Amino acid sequence: MPLSENEQRILEEIEKRLQEEDPRLAQAVSRTSVHQHFSSRIRWGGVAFLAGFVMLMMFAVSAWLAIAGFGVMLVSSLFVYQQIRRMTGEQIRAYGQSGRFSLPALVARLTERFRGGRREPPASER
């Protein structure tokens, strides 16, 4: 839904004030996107999951370490799941169609499959 004239003017005024008051914050906000935000959180969740898996494999060293590793794996998988639930369908499709192999793209493709989304094959495969 597009913004009204009044809402657009208010938004531009807020942006201008932010730029005047804290230019470093304004630049940092303008450089990052929602896609980057979600992908970095999903990556950190994947790293935490792998760390928990390594801790789980240390069962021979300590049973408590293995239990903690399982807990880390559980919490990180729930964190990634929560981030995926917050993503919109457009964001999931954008990650799924990105040509590079990355953890967010892989998770997005799996999520789209589980949600039942159908994707058309690229023109080169038809």
Backbone torsions as a table, in degrees:
resi	resn	phi	psi	omega
1	MET	NA	123.2	-179.1
2	PRO	-69.8	155.2	178.6
3	LEU	-79.5	149.8	175.5
4	SER	-75.7	170.6	179.7
5	GLU	-58.9	-43.8	-178.8
6	ASN	-65.1	-44.3	179.5
7	GLU	-64.9	-39.8	178.4
8	GLN	-63.7	-41.8	179.0
9	ARG	-63.9	-43.2	178.9
10	ILE	-63.1	-42.5	179.0
11	LEU	-62.5	-42.8	178.2
12	GLU	-64.0	-37.1	177.6
13	GLU	-65.7	-41.5	178.0
14	ILE	-63.7	-43.8	178.3
15	GLU	-61.0	-42.7	-179.7
16	LYS	-63.3	-44.2	178.3
17	ARG	-63.7	-40.5	178.0
18	LEU	-62.4	-43.2	178.9
19	GLN	-61.4	-38.6	-180.0
20	GLU	-72.9	-42.8	-174.6
21	GLU	-76.8	-41.9	-176.9
22	ASP	-143.9	84.6	-176.5
23	PRO	-65.8	-31.7	179.2
24	ARG	-65.4	-42.2	177.8
25	LEU	-65.2	-41.5	179.8
26	ALA	-61.6	-40.1	177.6
27	GLN	-67.7	-41.1	179.8
28	ALA	-63.8	-40.1	179.7
29	VAL	-68.9	-39.2	-178.2
30	SER	-71.8	-25.7	-179.8
31	ARG	-77.2	-32.7	-176.9
32	THR	-93.1	150.0	177.0
33	SER	-121.3	172.0	178.6
34	VAL	-64.2	-36.4	179.3
35	HIS	-61.6	-45.2	179.5
36	GLN	-64.4	-38.3	-179.8
37	HIS	-62.5	-50.0	-179.9
38	PHE	-65.7	-41.7	-177.6
39	SER	-65.9	-37.5	179.1
40	SER	-68.7	-38.3	177.8
41	ARG	-66.5	-39.5	178.3
42	ILE	-66.9	-39.6	177.8
43	ARG	-62.3	-44.8	179.1
44	TRP	-63.9	-35.7	175.3
45	GLY	-64.5	-38.7	176.6
46	GLY	-66.3	-40.0	177.5
47	VAL	-64.4	-42.3	178.4
48	ALA	-64.5	-37.9	178.1
49	PHE	-62.7	-44.6	178.5
50	LEU	-64.4	-38.2	177.0
51	ALA	-63.6	-40.3	176.7
52	GLY	-64.9	-36.8	177.4
53	PHE	-64.4	-42.6	177.1
54	VAL	-62.4	-41.3	177.4
55	MET	-62.8	-38.7	179.0
56	LEU	-64.2	-36.6	179.8
57	MET	-72.6	-11.3	177.3
58	MET	-85.8	26.0	-177.5
59	PHE	-57.8	-34.7	-179.3
60	ALA	-65.6	-28.8	-179.6
61	VAL	-78.0	-48.5	-177.0
62	SER	-158.1	131.8	177.5
63	ALA	-69.0	-34.0	179.2
64	TRP	-66.3	-36.2	177.0
65	LEU	-64.9	-39.7	178.8
66	ALA	-66.6	-40.3	178.3
67	ILE	-65.1	-41.6	177.0
68	ALA	-63.9	-39.5	177.4
69	GLY	-61.4	-41.4	176.6
70	PHE	-62.4	-41.4	178.0
71	GLY	-62.6	-41.9	178.4
72	VAL	-63.1	-41.8	178.4
73	MET	-63.0	-42.7	-179.5
74	LEU	-64.1	-48.4	-178.6
75	VAL	-64.5	-42.4	-178.8
76	SER	-68.7	-35.9	177.8
77	SER	-68.5	-37.4	175.6
78	LEU	-66.0	-35.8	177.6
79	PHE	-64.1	-45.8	179.1
80	VAL	-63.9	-42.2	178.2
81	TYR	-59.4	-42.5	179.1
82	GLN	-62.9	-40.5	179.4
83	GLN	-66.0	-38.4	179.4
84	ILE	-67.4	-38.3	179.0
85	ARG	-63.9	-29.5	-180.0
86	ARG	-77.5	-19.3	-178.4
87	MET	-73.1	147.1	175.9
88	THR	-85.8	168.0	179.0
89	GLY	-61.5	-37.0	179.3
90	GLU	-64.7	-40.5	179.7
91	GLN	-66.3	-39.8	178.9
92	ILE	-64.1	-43.7	177.8
93	ARG	-63.4	-37.9	179.8
94	ALA	-64.1	-42.0	177.7
95	TYR	-68.8	-40.0	-178.5
96	GLY	-66.1	-31.1	-178.0
97	GLN	-91.0	-5.5	178.7
98	SER	-68.7	136.7	-173.1
99	GLY	-74.2	-18.5	-175.4
100	ARG	-84.3	155.0	177.1
101	PHE	-90.7	116.5	176.0
102	SER	-147.6	161.0	-179.7
103	LEU	-59.8	-45.5	178.1
104	PRO	-62.6	-37.8	178.9
105	ALA	-66.3	-40.8	178.3
106	LEU	-63.8	-46.4	179.3
107	VAL	-63.5	-38.7	179.4
108	ALA	-65.1	-41.6	178.2
109	ARG	-64.1	-42.2	178.2
110	LEU	-64.5	-41.3	179.2
111	THR	-62.7	-42.8	-179.9
112	GLU	-63.9	-37.6	177.5
113	ARG	-64.7	-44.5	-178.5
114	PHE	-68.7	-31.4	178.3
115	ARG	-78.4	-9.7	176.6
116	GLY	88.9	15.0	179.7
117	GLY	-72.2	137.4	177.9
118	ARG	-105.7	133.9	179.4
119	ARG	-115.0	138.1	175.1
120	GLU	-76.4	140.5	176.6
121	PRO	-67.4	150.7	177.9
122	PRO	-57.9	159.2	-177.5
123	ALA	-59.4	-28.7	-178.9
124	SER	-71.1	-21.7	-178.0
125	GLU	-96.2	-6.9	-177.6
126	ARG	-76.3	NA	NA
